[in-house]
Amino acid sequence: MNNSYPQDQRDAVYRVIAERRDVRRGFRPDPVPADVLGRVLAAAHQAPSVGFSQPWDFIVITDRARRERIAALARRHAGEFAADLPGARARAFDQLKIESILDTPVNIVVSCDRTRGGRHTLGRHAQPQTAEFSSVLAVANLWLAARAEGLGVGWVSFFDERELAAELGLPAHLEVIAYLCVGYVTSFAAEPELQSSGWARRRPVSWAVHAEEFGHRGMPGEAPVDPLADLITAITPPDAEAMAAAAERQDRMTKPRGSLGVLEDVSVRLAGLAGSCPPPLPEPACVAVFAADHGVHAQGVSPWPQEVTAQMVANFLAGGAVVNAFAAQAGAEVTVVDVGVAADLEPVPGLLPRKIARGTADFTEGPAMTRDQAVAALVTGAEIARDLVAAGNRCLVTGDMGIANTTASAALICAFTGADPAEATGRGTGIDAATYARKIEVVCRGLARHLPASVAPARTPGPDSPDSPDSPGLVDPVGVLAAFGGFEHAALAGFILGAAALRVPVILDGVIAGAAALAAVALAPDAVAACFAGHRSAEPGHAVTLSHLGLRPLVDLGLRLGEGTGAVLALPLVQSAARALRDVATFDSAGVADKL
Ligand SMILES: Cc1cc2nc3c(=O)[nH]c(=O)nc-3n(C[C@H](O)[C@H](O)[C@H](O)COP(=O)(O)O)c2cc1C
């Protein structure tokens, strides 16, 4: 028996789901008739609830003086939130309207009584939070019914919950779940305002659907998603037409041709990546600092104890590291990703826990990681890129932390470029001659162990033939990453691929990001189009890497700190290049005579 609704009614159900919007603008002052409000509240009251406990209550507020007091509470919290935002985000937030408490004739508070239904509420004993979930479902019903009635609803969550509860006279055992502003509107937007304003984007549904186990993504009836293969397929060459338009516009801008030097190339590359001229401004920007530990540390390649990785992660999260200072100056957000720190890290805001394992194995004794771990780290990095772009970022910046990661980088660089270990290995954080000699020897031993003898270690590329076609780095980049890489290298490679697939620029920091970029480009050569070399590190392997990638560093200040510091310094340069292409007048538009 077919219990489905007739087609037109099904269409109506899907229509109300698709057209429900969080509304903050365009409210009309007309009152909401009592019968309409009653129907909407009755719909809310039909929501499912744990053990049928119906934990909700609805407080209907119309009194202007009360709404003014509540609006003042929301304004205070919005101000506190704004004070914490990095530059471009703060400017974008300023343009957003986040509440309509006084613009709407009715405000409705949905509360939750966690105690309702008593001790034996079916299903709540194991998951007490199901009480709150039930109240949220009442909100969802209310929201949908309101849309069908032509009423806009805007959810406001800029409150201290207890402060608001006191204003509403809520008993202590009740909590506020939602504060909703309700009224008739002139129109409903086709998409979330946060999407049209560029603050965030809707994630494709296929990213959210997993078959059987988390991580096996794919829509029902479709082949399971192979995230790495899909990522690689999604990376296509830059748009030649947009690049030509950008180059041509540069020539018409009110300045001597070529006078912006390298920044002209940057703007042309940004246009090619975005597929439009001018390209979007690369802001807001977010630095993702990928942190992990390295088994090769046991070989005595660094004077720093391994614990420093976790300690520096805490420092990044507390805002005390150089990258935090530089990011604050450049108006970028800093997020830290634990992909393999050999310590348990406390969950704190700003830390993304994505640990693949507690550090890699020592690559002089065996592969640093398994192939599955390398793929997992690559996919993790790509997902971070995706999430940061979905959260509204238009420029990604690489950062890294991992004691001993310059050793792993040197091995990766040798494997991918054929460079001599003596040429690619540097002094990292600063080591004495004996440690330096040991570090080179460790890299040689690793290469000898994992690469065929014919290509390791001294496979110096000639200017015309940088790599033999059968170089192991090109044949099996994942294998090379697994042999030598840190989890941060593999995740950074995925991050770069993720940025390239979304056609968002990624500014590379120093030698660690460079080594990761070699892996990314070996997997998907067109990924290089998304990469902008933030700086040239003092590490010798970095110059080798940049010339292999064909990237020109924007800043060359002898930095060798990592963390993302050099890349963040280059952020305003990349942004200025895009802004100049967008804002500078042309000879014809400004009525300025061109050179004869
Ligand atoms: C739990 C929750 C809290 C929210 N809080 C706010 C808020 O304080 N201010 C605001 O402008 N929007 C708020 N929203 C609305 C979301 O921004 C909005 O639902 C989202 O952008 C998707 O847009 P749409 O609802 O139109 O599909 C909230 C939404 C939810 C579900």
The ligand as an SDF file (V2000), in Angstrom:
LIG
                    3D

 31 33  0  0  0  0  0  0  0  0999 V2000
   20.4540   27.2820   16.8900 C   0  0  0  0  0  0  0  0  0  0  0  0
   20.3940   28.4600   15.9660 C   0  0  0  0  0  0  0  0  0  0  0  0
   20.7810   29.7050   16.4230 C   0  0  0  0  0  0  0  0  0  0  0  0
   20.7790   30.8020   15.5580 C   0  0  0  0  0  0  0  0  0  0  0  0
   21.1350   32.0420   16.0260 N   0  0  0  0  0  0  0  0  0  0  0  0
   21.1120   33.1130   15.1880 C   0  0  0  0  0  0  0  0  0  0  0  0
   21.4160   34.4240   15.6370 C   0  0  0  0  0  0  0  0  0  0  0  0
   21.7070   34.6690   16.8040 O   0  0  0  0  0  0  0  0  0  0  0  0
   21.3750   35.4350   14.7670 N   0  0  0  0  0  0  0  0  0  0  0  0
   21.0650   35.2320   13.4660 C   0  0  0  0  0  0  0  0  0  0  0  0
   21.0540   36.1990   12.7080 O   0  0  0  0  0  0  0  0  0  0  0  0
   20.7440   34.0080   12.9990 N   0  0  0  0  0  0  0  0  0  0  0  0
   20.7490   32.9440   13.8340 C   0  0  0  0  0  0  0  0  0  0  0  0
   20.4170   31.6900   13.3620 N   0  0  0  0  0  0  0  0  0  0  0  0
   19.9960   31.5400   11.9590 C   0  0  0  0  0  0  0  0  0  0  0  0
   21.0520   30.9030   11.0990 C   0  0  0  0  0  0  0  0  0  0  0  0
   22.0620   31.8250   10.8000 O   0  0  0  0  0  0  0  0  0  0  0  0
   20.3820   30.4080    9.8130 C   0  0  0  0  0  0  0  0  0  0  0  0
   19.4800   29.3950   10.1580 O   0  0  0  0  0  0  0  0  0  0  0  0
   21.3620   29.8690    8.8150 C   0  0  0  0  0  0  0  0  0  0  0  0
   22.1320   30.8870    8.2990 O   0  0  0  0  0  0  0  0  0  0  0  0
   20.6720   29.1480    7.6610 C   0  0  0  0  0  0  0  0  0  0  0  0
   19.7920   30.0170    7.0180 O   0  0  0  0  0  0  0  0  0  0  0  0
   18.2800   29.6200    6.8160 P   0  0  0  0  0  0  0  0  0  0  0  0
   17.7020   29.3430    8.1800 O   0  0  0  0  0  0  0  0  0  0  0  0
   17.6410   30.7960    6.1420 O   0  0  0  0  0  0  0  0  0  0  0  0
   18.2520   28.3900    5.9600 O   0  0  0  0  0  0  0  0  0  0  0  0
   20.3870   30.6090   14.2210 C   0  0  0  0  0  0  0  0  0  0  0  0
   19.9750   29.3550   13.7800 C   0  0  0  0  0  0  0  0  0  0  0  0
   19.9700   28.2820   14.6350 C   0  0  0  0  0  0  0  0  0  0  0  0
   19.4880   26.9500   14.1330 C   0  0  0  0  0  0  0  0  0  0  0  0
  1  2  1  0
  2  3  1  0
  2 30  2  0
  3  4  2  0
  4  5  1  0
  4 28  1  0
  5  6  2  0
  6  7  1  0
  6 13  1  0
  7  8  2  0
  7  9  1  0
  9 10  1  0
 10 11  2  0
 10 12  1  0
 12 13  2  0
 13 14  1  0
 14 15  1  0
 14 28  1  0
 15 16  1  0
 16 17  1  0
 16 18  1  0
 18 19  1  0
 18 20  1  0
 20 21  1  0
 20 22  1  0
 22 23  1  0
 23 24  1  0
 24 25  2  0
 24 26  1  0
 24 27  1  0
 28 29  2  0
 29 30  1  0
 30 31  1  0
M  END
$$$$
